[in-house]
Every structure is written in structure tokens, then in C-alpha cells.
Amino acid sequence: MPWGEILRIETDKGFGFIRDDSGMDWFFVADDVRGGRFENIWVGERVGFTPEATARGPRAADIHHEQLD
């Protein structure tokens, strides 16, 4: 499972980006945050996620806080 840091959050639009440890950026939406905790994540936080390949590019799913594991 990849790990990275929250790079950007668009709270009002319900999406954000994660930069993984290899430097790749991953798109995510609020529903991708485990337990519906979108409002509890912040830029710079370290998170784990499940990578998904989509027609629109790389997407992160099942995003979770490091301290929850």
C-alpha cells in the first residue's frame, strides 16, 4: 500500500491530491477518505491509500490517516 502526503485540498469542491513517496500525484474525492473523515485531513498529513488507475489518470482510494493503522 502506497504512502504519501496530502498535497492540496479543495474543501469546498470535495477533492484533493496526494503526492506519494515516489513523487507521483494522486487525485482523490471526499468519499475516498476512510470513515468519511475528509474534514479531518490537512495539507502535509501523511496518509496511506489504495491506488486505482482510471481513464482520467491515477486516483487514490481508501485514504487513511497514519495514526489509524
C-alpha positions in Angstrom: 0.0 0.0 0.0 1.5 3.4 -1.0 2.0 6.2 1.4 2.3 9.9 0.8 1.4 13.4 1.9 -1.7 15.4 1.3 -0.5 18.0 -1.3 -3.7 20.0 -1.8 -7.3 20.1 -0.6 -10.2 21.8 -2.2 -12.6 21.5 0.7 -15.5 23.5 -0.9 -15.2 21.3 -4.0 -14.7 18.0 -2.2 -11.4 16.8 -3.7 -7.7 16.9 -3.2 -4.3 15.5 -4.2 -1.8 13.3 -2.6 1.9 13.1 -3.5 3.2 9.6 -2.9 6.7 8.8 -1.7 8.0 8.4 -5.2 6.8 11.9 -6.2 3.7 10.9 -8.2 0.4 12.9 -7.6 -2.9 11.1 -7.0 -6.4 12.7 -7.2 -9.0 11.8 -4.6 -12.5 12.9 -3.7 -14.1 13.2 -0.2 -15.8 9.8 -0.5 -12.3 8.2 -0.8 -11.4 9.1 2.7 -11.9 6.2 5.0 -14.7 6.7 7.6 -15.9 9.9 5.9 -13.2 11.9 7.6 -12.5 14.3 4.8 -12.8 17.3 7.1 -10.2 15.9 9.4 -7.3 15.7 6.9 -4.9 18.5 6.3 -2.1 19.5 3.8 1.1 17.8 4.8 -0.5 15.0 6.6 0.9 11.5 5.9 -1.7 9.1 4.6 -1.9 5.6 3.2 -4.1 4.8 0.2 -5.1 2.2 -2.4 -4.0 3.2 -5.9 -6.5 3.0 -8.8 -5.9 3.5 -12.5 -8.8 5.4 -14.2 -9.3 6.8 -17.7 -8.7 10.3 -16.2 -5.4 9.3 -14.5 -4.2 8.0 -11.2 -6.7 8.1 -8.3 -6.3 7.3 -4.6 -9.0 5.3 -2.8 -9.4 4.1 0.8 -7.3 7.0 2.2 -6.5 6.6 5.8 -4.6 8.5 8.5 -1.3 7.0 9.5 -2.3 7.0 13.2 -5.4 4.9 12.5 -3.3 1.9 11.3 
